[in-house]
Amino acid sequence: MNETAQLAKFTAEMTYNKLPAQAVAVAKQCILDWLGVAIRGAHEEPAKILRSVALKMCGTGDATVFDGGGRRIDAYNAAMVNGAASHTLDFDDLHNASIIHLATVVVPAAMSVAEAEHKSGKALLAAVCAGYEAGARAGEAIIPESYFYWHTTGTAGIFGSAAAAASLLGLTAEQTNMCLGSAGTQAAGLWEFLKEGAMSKALHSAKAASAGVFSAYLAQNGFTAASAILEGEKGFCPALSEAPRLEKITENLTYADLKIQHNSFKPYACCKHAHAAIYGAQVLRGKHGIMPDIIESVELKVNNITDFLINNPAPQNVYGCKFSIQYCVAAALLYGRVGIDEFSAQVRESEAMQQLMAKITVTKDAEQETINKAAPDKLASRIIITLKDGTQHAMQVDYPKGDPDNPMSWEESAEKFMTLAEAICGRQKAEALCALVKNLDEADDVAVEIKKIF
């Protein structure tokens, strides 16, 4: 009982001094990863359209638009445009157990409010940790049932942005509860767009990030909302799942082991559900010297969510390819990597890509489903490559590169960031941003430090 109130109290009372050292380190990594993806993603068509429309309606302020130019607007619209930008490349982080790209909603909300309110780096880090906690717990309570229709980043993720913004505004536990209530009633995001490879995914993160900011400022000014928005009879969890696991909202609610410490990062620019198979393809390719011309067939054994979400043998555009496990594995086998360039029109339309994709089959597998049911953080797959001479090479992948059990180091995250950001804002600014994040707990005013760079 009172799950929303307990979660609100926990996040409202979270401060930098209560954070484990590992949580601080991962929070910095989350912010850096988000910045790189947002800066590069800002120049993708969905982000450009959304930003163009939003800028016509926005107000002035101290919150930075992270597109390389350094324009400053109000916190609400900054959260919106930066949230959209960070979700266009499918290169953003993921909390596996809740299946939420938490950075795309939490960090833009936290960053915009931190700048607008001239908060310290320590306050920003605590807010990001609070946001990851609230979003992940809300998501875990409704997964996997809700995922067939609802994009969890847009639905449960909204609690993350709300908690982060509330933290930075210094809201009380009661005010934070109202903030979560206002956020939850705005939760949205449907998967129907995937059929056409449409742009709605960026809109989901944009609205979730900005709604969290709006909800926090509403609560600060006395606006009331449902006090049991998560567990109430007509609340969020019962609406999105026939059998919600409400215990996930408050289970092991302790500062000693925060949800952000179980976050994963993407080395591949595509849907996370393809990463296990991609990693397996990379490893087998390198270990056995497998080239496309000697491959007879590739079988991918996957869980139910992976099957209905990204079993797409004939993607029609770049977004469709990012949500096609066949395409992503073919790219890994062809090039040994799955970055931004591997989704270009030239690659998509190449004869080599089309021929290799035709050799890949996807099978719903009871073993993979059992693995995922027992441990939702395991987005596992099995890959079996049969060569033309009859030789078979197989690999079961429970934790691909980037997962907490197979982590990316700070240096690897910094390299990813520089690759994404340098092309947009130049090496000097990119290096300055990287250094700022690495030493964020030394910043007295985040807005001042960012203005020094842009």
C-alpha positions as CSV (number, residue, x, y, z in Angstrom):
1,M,0.0,0.0,0.0
2,N,1.0,3.6,-0.5
3,E,3.6,2.6,-3.1
4,T,3.6,6.0,-4.8
5,A,4.0,7.9,-1.5
6,Q,6.9,5.6,-0.5
7,L,8.7,6.1,-3.8
8,A,8.1,9.9,-3.7
9,K,9.6,10.1,-0.2
10,F,12.6,8.1,-1.2
11,T,13.5,10.1,-4.2
12,A,12.7,13.4,-2.5
13,E,15.1,12.6,0.3
14,M,17.9,11.5,-2.1
15,T,21.0,13.7,-1.9
16,Y,24.5,13.5,-3.3
17,N,25.9,12.5,0.0
18,K,23.7,9.4,0.2
19,L,24.8,8.1,-3.2
20,P,27.1,5.1,-3.4
21,A,30.4,5.9,-5.3
22,Q,29.4,3.5,-8.0
23,A,26.0,5.2,-8.5
24,V,27.9,8.6,-8.9
25,A,30.2,7.0,-11.5
26,V,27.4,5.5,-13.5
27,A,25.4,8.7,-13.3
28,K,28.3,10.6,-14.9
29,Q,28.5,7.9,-17.6
30,C,24.8,8.1,-18.2
31,I,25.0,11.9,-18.6
32,L,28.0,11.7,-20.9
33,D,26.4,8.9,-23.1
34,W,23.2,11.0,-23.3
35,L,25.1,14.2,-24.3
36,G,26.8,12.5,-27.2
37,V,23.7,10.8,-28.5
38,A,21.6,14.0,-28.1
39,I,24.2,16.3,-29.8
40,R,24.5,13.9,-32.8
41,G,20.8,12.9,-32.8
42,A,19.8,16.6,-32.9
43,H,20.6,16.6,-36.6
44,E,18.4,13.7,-37.5
45,E,15.1,14.6,-39.3
46,P,12.7,13.8,-36.5
47,A,14.6,15.9,-34.0
48,K,15.0,18.8,-36.5
49,I,11.3,18.9,-37.2
50,L,10.3,18.8,-33.6
51,R,12.9,21.4,-32.6
52,S,11.8,23.7,-35.4
53,V,8.2,23.6,-34.3
54,A,9.0,23.9,-30.6
55,L,11.3,26.9,-31.0
56,K,8.5,28.8,-32.6
57,M,6.5,28.5,-29.4
58,C,9.1,28.5,-26.6
59,G,10.2,31.2,-24.2
60,T,13.6,32.5,-23.3
61,G,15.6,31.0,-20.4
62,D,18.9,29.4,-19.3
63,A,18.4,25.9,-20.5
64,T,20.7,24.8,-23.4
65,V,19.5,23.2,-26.7
66,F,22.2,20.6,-27.2
67,D,22.5,20.7,-31.0
68,G,26.0,22.1,-31.1
69,G,24.9,25.7,-31.3
70,G,24.2,26.5,-27.6
71,R,20.9,28.3,-28.0
72,R,19.1,28.8,-24.6
73,I,15.4,28.5,-24.0
74,D,12.9,27.7,-21.2
75,A,13.3,24.5,-19.3
76,Y,10.1,22.9,-20.5
77,N,10.9,23.2,-24.2
78,A,14.6,22.4,-23.7
79,A,13.6,19.1,-22.1
80,M,11.3,18.5,-25.0
81,V,13.8,19.1,-27.9
82,N,16.7,17.5,-26.1
83,G,14.6,14.5,-25.2
84,A,13.6,14.0,-28.8
85,A,17.2,14.4,-30.1
86,S,18.5,11.8,-27.7
87,H,16.0,9.1,-28.9
88,T,16.5,9.4,-32.7
89,L,19.6,7.3,-33.2
90,D,18.6,4.3,-31.1
91,F,22.1,4.6,-29.5
92,D,20.8,5.6,-26.1
93,D,21.1,3.6,-22.8
94,L,18.7,1.1,-21.5
95,H,17.6,-0.2,-18.1
96,N,17.0,-3.8,-19.1
97,A,14.6,-4.9,-16.4
98,S,12.2,-2.1,-17.0
99,I,13.0,-1.8,-20.8
100,I,13.2,2.0,-20.5
101,H,15.7,4.3,-22.2
102,L,15.9,6.3,-19.0
103,A,18.5,8.8,-20.1
104,T,16.3,10.1,-22.9
105,V,13.7,11.3,-20.4
106,V,15.6,11.7,-17.1
107,V,18.7,13.6,-18.2
108,P,17.1,16.2,-20.5
109,A,14.6,17.0,-17.7
110,A,17.3,17.2,-15.1
111,M,19.7,19.1,-17.2
112,S,17.1,21.8,-18.2
113,V,16.0,22.4,-14.6
114,A,19.5,22.3,-13.3
115,E,20.4,25.1,-15.7
116,A,17.2,27.1,-15.2
117,E,17.6,27.0,-11.4
118,H,21.4,27.3,-11.4
119,K,22.0,24.1,-9.5
120,S,25.3,22.4,-8.7
121,G,26.7,19.3,-10.3
122,K,26.1,17.4,-7.2
123,A,22.4,18.3,-7.2
124,L,22.3,17.2,-10.9
125,L,23.8,13.8,-10.1
126,A,21.4,13.2,-7.3
127,A,18.5,14.2,-9.5
128,V,19.6,11.8,-12.2
129,C,19.9,9.0,-9.7
130,A,16.4,9.8,-8.3
131,G,14.9,9.9,-11.8
132,Y,16.4,6.5,-12.8
133,E,15.0,5.1,-9.5
134,A,11.5,6.2,-10.1
135,G,11.3,5.4,-13.8
136,A,12.9,2.0,-13.4
137,R,10.6,0.9,-10.6
138,A,7.5,2.1,-12.4
139,G,8.6,0.2,-15.5
140,E,9.4,-3.0,-13.7
141,A,5.9,-3.1,-12.2
142,I,4.2,-3.3,-15.6
143,I,6.7,-5.3,-17.7
144,P,6.4,-7.4,-19.8
145,E,2.6,-7.3,-20.3
146,S,2.3,-3.6,-21.2
147,Y,5.1,-3.7,-23.7
148,F,3.1,-5.2,-26.5
149,Y,1.1,-1.9,-26.8
150,W,3.0,0.7,-24.7
151,H,6.4,2.1,-25.2
152,T,7.7,2.0,-21.6
153,T,10.1,5.0,-22.2
154,G,7.1,7.2,-22.9
155,T,4.9,5.7,-20.2
156,A,6.9,4.7,-17.1
157,G,9.7,6.9,-18.1
158,I,7.7,10.0,-17.3
159,F,8.0,9.1,-13.6
160,G,11.7,9.4,-14.0
161,S,11.7,12.8,-15.5
162,A,9.2,14.0,-12.9
163,A,11.3,12.7,-10.0
164,A,14.5,14.2,-11.4
165,A,12.9,17.6,-11.8
166,A,11.3,17.5,-8.4
167,S,14.6,16.7,-6.8
168,L,16.2,19.7,-8.4
169,L,13.4,22.0,-7.3
170,G,13.8,20.7,-3.7
171,L,10.2,19.5,-3.5
172,T,9.0,17.9,-0.3
173,A,7.9,14.2,-0.2
174,E,4.3,15.4,-0.4
175,Q,5.0,17.8,-3.3
176,T,6.9,15.0,-5.1
177,N,3.9,12.7,-4.7
178,M,1.7,15.3,-6.4
179,C,4.4,15.7,-9.1
180,L,4.3,12.0,-9.8
181,G,0.5,12.1,-9.9
182,S,0.5,14.8,-12.5
183,A,3.1,13.0,-14.5
184,G,1.4,9.7,-14.4
185,T,-1.9,11.0,-15.8
186,Q,0.1,12.3,-18.8
187,A,1.8,9.0,-19.6
188,A,1.6,7.9,-23.2
189,G,3.4,6.2,-26.1
190,L,2.1,3.5,-28.4
191,W,4.1,1.1,-30.6
192,E,1.8,1.3,-33.7
193,F,4.3,3.7,-35.4
194,L,6.8,0.8,-35.9
195,K,4.8,-0.7,-38.7
196,E,5.6,2.3,-40.9
197,G,8.9,3.2,-39.3
198,A,7.4,6.6,-38.4
199,M,9.0,9.3,-36.2
200,S,6.8,8.9,-33.1
201,K,9.5,7.3,-30.9
202,A,11.3,10.7,-30.6
203,L,8.0,12.3,-29.7
204,H,7.5,9.8,-26.8
205,S,10.8,10.8,-25.1
206,A,10.2,14.4,-25.8
207,K,6.8,14.5,-24.2
208,A,7.8,12.3,-21.3
209,A,10.8,14.6,-20.5
210,S,8.9,17.9,-20.8
211,A,5.9,16.6,-18.9
212,G,8.1,15.6,-16.0
213,V,9.4,19.2,-15.8
214,F,5.9,20.7,-16.1
215,S,4.6,18.4,-13.4
216,A,7.4,19.4,-11.0
217,Y,6.7,23.1,-11.5
218,L,3.0,22.5,-11.1
219,A,3.6,20.7,-7.8
220,Q,5.9,23.5,-6.6
221,N,3.0,25.9,-7.1
222,G,0.4,23.8,-5.2
223,F,-1.2,21.9,-8.1
224,T,-2.8,18.7,-6.8
225,A,-2.9,15.3,-8.4
226,A,-3.7,11.6,-7.6
227,S,-1.7,10.6,-4.5
228,A,-1.8,6.9,-5.5
229,I,-1.2,7.3,-9.2
230,L,0.9,4.1,-9.5
231,E,-1.2,1.6,-7.4
232,G,-4.6,3.2,-7.4
233,E,-7.6,1.3,-8.7
234,K,-7.7,3.5,-11.8
235,G,-4.0,4.3,-11.7
236,F,-1.1,3.7,-13.9
237,C,-0.1,0.1,-13.1
238,P,-3.6,-1.4,-13.2
239,A,-4.3,0.4,-16.5
240,L,-1.2,-0.9,-18.2
241,S,-1.0,-4.4,-16.9
242,E,-3.6,-7.0,-15.9
243,A,-1.3,-8.3,-13.2
244,P,1.0,-5.5,-12.1
245,R,3.8,-6.3,-9.8
246,L,3.3,-3.5,-7.3
247,E,6.0,-4.9,-5.0
248,K,8.6,-3.8,-7.6
249,I,7.9,-0.2,-6.8
250,T,9.2,-0.5,-3.2
251,E,11.2,-3.7,-3.2
252,N,14.7,-3.2,-1.7
253,L,14.2,0.5,-1.6
254,T,17.7,1.4,-0.3
255,Y,20.4,3.9,-1.2
256,A,23.0,1.1,-1.0
257,D,22.0,-0.4,-4.4
258,L,20.3,2.0,-6.8
259,K,18.6,1.2,-10.1
260,I,21.1,3.4,-12.0
261,Q,23.9,1.0,-11.0
262,H,22.2,-1.7,-13.1
263,N,22.0,0.4,-16.3
264,S,23.3,-0.7,-19.6
265,F,24.9,1.2,-22.5
266,K,24.7,0.7,-26.2
267,P,27.7,0.0,-28.4
268,Y,25.3,-0.6,-31.4
269,A,23.0,2.1,-32.9
270,C,19.8,0.0,-32.9
271,C,17.1,-1.5,-30.7
272,K,18.6,-3.1,-27.6
273,H,16.7,-6.3,-28.1
274,A,19.0,-7.0,-31.1
275,H,22.2,-6.5,-29.1
276,A,22.6,-10.1,-27.8
277,A,22.5,-11.5,-31.3
278,I,24.7,-8.8,-32.7
279,Y,27.3,-9.4,-30.0
280,G,27.2,-13.1,-30.7
281,A,27.7,-12.4,-34.5
282,Q,30.6,-10.1,-33.7
283,V,32.3,-12.7,-31.4
284,L,31.8,-15.6,-33.8
285,R,32.9,-13.6,-36.8
286,G,36.1,-12.6,-35.1
287,K,36.9,-15.9,-33.5
288,H,36.3,-18.1,-36.6
289,G,37.0,-15.6,-39.4
290,I,33.5,-15.9,-40.7
291,M,32.9,-13.9,-43.9
292,P,29.5,-13.5,-45.6
293,D,30.4,-15.5,-48.7
294,I,31.0,-18.7,-46.7
295,I,27.7,-18.5,-44.7
296,E,24.9,-20.9,-45.6
297,S,22.4,-19.8,-43.0
298,V,22.0,-18.0,-39.7
299,E,19.4,-18.9,-37.1
300,L,18.5,-16.5,-34.3
301,K,16.6,-17.9,-31.3
302,V,14.9,-15.2,-29.4
303,N,12.3,-14.5,-26.6
304,N,8.7,-13.4,-27.3
305,I,9.3,-9.6,-27.0
306,T,12.3,-9.7,-29.3
307,D,10.2,-11.7,-31.8
308,F,7.2,-9.4,-32.0
309,L,9.2,-6.2,-31.7
310,I,12.1,-6.6,-34.2
311,N,11.5,-9.8,-36.3
312,N,11.3,-7.7,-39.5
313,P,12.9,-9.5,-42.5
314,A,12.1,-6.6,-44.9
315,P,12.6,-3.2,-43.3
316,Q,11.6,-0.3,-45.6
317,N,13.6,2.6,-44.1
318,V,16.3,3.5,-41.7
319,Y,14.0,3.2,-38.7
320,G,12.7,-0.1,-39.8
321,C,16.3,-1.4,-40.1
322,K,17.1,-0.3,-36.5
323,F,14.1,-2.5,-35.5
324,S,15.0,-5.4,-37.7
325,I,17.2,-8.1,-36.0
326,Q,17.8,-9.6,-39.4
327,Y,19.3,-6.3,-40.7
328,C,21.4,-5.6,-37.5
329,V,22.9,-9.1,-37.4
330,A,23.7,-9.0,-41.1
331,A,25.4,-5.6,-40.6
332,A,27.5,-7.1,-37.8
333,L,28.5,-10.1,-40.0
334,L,29.3,-7.8,-43.0
335,Y,31.2,-5.0,-41.3
336,G,32.0,-6.3,-37.7
337,R,30.2,-3.2,-36.3
338,V,26.7,-1.7,-36.1
339,G,27.2,2.0,-35.8
340,I,25.4,5.0,-37.5
341,D,27.1,4.5,-40.9
342,E,25.8,0.9,-41.2
343,F,22.3,2.3,-41.5
344,S,23.0,4.5,-44.6
345,A,20.9,4.2,-47.7
346,Q,24.0,2.8,-49.6
347,V,24.4,0.0,-47.1
348,R,20.6,-0.7,-46.8
349,E,20.2,-1.1,-50.5
350,S,23.4,-3.0,-51.2
351,E,23.2,-6.5,-52.8
352,A,25.5,-7.9,-50.1
353,M,23.1,-6.8,-47.4
354,Q,20.0,-8.1,-49.1
355,Q,21.6,-11.5,-49.8
356,L,22.8,-12.0,-46.3
357,M,19.5,-10.9,-44.7
358,A,17.8,-13.6,-46.8
359,K,19.9,-16.2,-45.1
360,I,18.7,-15.2,-41.5
361,T,15.8,-16.8,-39.8
362,V,14.3,-15.8,-36.5
363,T,12.6,-18.4,-34.2
364,K,10.7,-17.8,-31.0
365,D,12.4,-20.1,-28.5
366,A,11.1,-21.4,-25.2
367,E,14.5,-21.4,-23.6
368,Q,15.1,-17.7,-24.4
369,E,11.7,-16.9,-23.1
370,T,12.3,-18.9,-19.9
371,I,15.6,-17.0,-19.4
372,N,13.9,-13.6,-19.8
373,K,11.0,-14.6,-17.5
374,A,13.3,-15.7,-14.7
375,A,15.6,-12.6,-15.1
376,P,14.0,-9.7,-17.0
377,D,17.4,-7.9,-17.2
378,K,18.6,-10.7,-19.5
379,L,17.5,-9.7,-23.1
380,A,19.1,-13.0,-24.3
381,S,19.4,-14.6,-27.7
382,R,21.2,-17.6,-29.3
383,I,22.8,-17.4,-32.7
384,I,23.7,-20.4,-34.8
385,I,25.8,-19.8,-38.0
386,T,26.0,-22.7,-40.5
387,L,28.7,-22.4,-43.1
388,K,28.5,-23.8,-46.6
389,D,30.8,-26.7,-45.7
390,G,28.4,-27.8,-43.0
391,T,30.4,-26.4,-40.1
392,Q,28.3,-24.8,-37.3
393,H,29.2,-22.1,-34.8
394,A,26.8,-21.2,-32.0
395,M,26.7,-18.8,-29.1
396,Q,24.3,-18.2,-26.3
397,V,24.4,-14.5,-25.2
398,D,22.8,-13.5,-22.0
399,Y,24.7,-10.3,-21.5
400,P,26.0,-8.4,-24.6
401,K,28.6,-5.7,-24.4
402,G,27.3,-2.7,-22.5
403,D,25.3,-4.6,-19.9
404,P,26.3,-4.3,-16.2
405,D,27.7,-7.9,-16.4
406,N,29.7,-7.0,-19.5
407,P,30.2,-3.3,-19.0
408,M,31.5,-0.4,-21.1
409,S,34.2,1.4,-19.3
410,W,34.4,5.2,-18.8
411,E,37.0,5.3,-21.5
412,E,34.8,3.4,-23.9
413,S,31.9,5.7,-23.2
414,A,34.2,8.7,-23.7
415,E,35.3,7.3,-27.0
416,K,31.7,6.9,-28.1
417,F,30.9,10.4,-26.9
418,M,33.8,12.0,-28.8
419,T,32.9,10.0,-32.0
420,L,29.3,11.4,-31.8
421,A,29.9,15.0,-30.5
422,E,33.2,16.0,-32.2
423,A,31.7,16.0,-35.7
424,I,29.0,18.4,-34.6
425,C,30.6,20.8,-32.1
426,G,34.3,20.3,-32.7
427,R,37.0,18.7,-30.7
428,Q,37.6,21.5,-28.3
429,K,34.0,21.8,-27.1
430,A,33.5,18.0,-27.1
431,E,36.6,17.5,-24.9
432,A,35.4,20.3,-22.6
433,L,32.0,18.7,-22.2
434,C,33.6,15.4,-21.5
435,A,35.8,16.9,-18.8
436,L,32.9,18.8,-17.3
437,V,30.9,15.6,-16.9
438,K,33.9,13.7,-15.5
439,N,34.3,16.3,-12.8
440,L,30.6,17.2,-12.5
441,D,30.6,17.0,-8.7
442,E,33.0,20.0,-8.6
443,A,30.7,22.3,-10.5
444,D,29.0,24.9,-8.4
445,D,26.6,26.0,-11.1
446,V,25.9,23.7,-14.1
447,A,24.5,26.6,-16.2
448,V,27.6,28.7,-15.7
449,E,29.9,25.8,-16.7
450,I,27.9,24.9,-19.8
451,K,27.9,28.6,-20.9
452,K,31.7,28.5,-20.7
453,I,31.7,25.8,-23.4
454,F,28.9,27.1,-25.7
